[in-house]
Amino acid sequence: MSGRHYQSFLNNSLAIRQEIQRFESVHPSIYAIYDLIELIPDAAVGQQIRDHVVCIEGMKTKCAEM
């Protein structure tokens, strides 16, 4: 592997590790939001909020449907 390709690999690997750390750090709060959504009496509003939380989590296919 050339030096440039190796550096690109290291950069990608670092970016992936950072994204995993970011996700793991916010995940408890995301679960707490889902728990709170369950308490919303208006199911339609709850679903809209849930859809937005899914977008925040990074599931872009779901966001495109909104």
N, C-alpha and C positions, 0 to 999 in steps of 0.2 A: 504494500500500500504506500503510495507516495506521501510525502509530507503534507501536501495540501489536502489530500483525501483523508489522511489521518486526523488532521486538525478539524476538518468538517465533521468527521465521525465524533470526535471529542465534544465539539460544540453541540451537536445534536443530542448526544448522550447526556450532557449537562442540562440542556433544555428539557429533556424528558424527565430527568430526576427532579428538576425544579418544579415542573408541572405536577408531578406526583406529590411532592411535598406540599404544594399549594392546595391541591385537592384534599389531601388528608387533613390539612389544618382547618379547612372550612367545612368539612363533611359533618362534624357533630352539629354545627349550627344549621346546616341544611336539614338534617334529620329533625331538629327541634322545630324548624319552620313547618315541615310536613305534619308534625304532631299538632301544631297550632292550627293548621289548615283544617284538620279534622274537627275542630271545635267551632268552625264557622257554620252558622245555621243555614245560610243560603248556599246551596250546593253549586249553583252556577258561578257565584263569586269565588267559592273555594276552588273550583276547577280552573278558573281563569288565573288565579294566583298560583296554583300548582303548575300550570303550563309555563308561567313566567319563571318559576323556580327551576323547572327542567331546562329552560333556555340558559339560565345562569350557570347551571351545572355543565353546560357545554354540549348538550345534545342538539346539534344544529338542525337535524332533520325535523325535529319536533317544532323548532322555532319557525321554520319555513312555512308550516301549516297555519300559523297564527295570523 
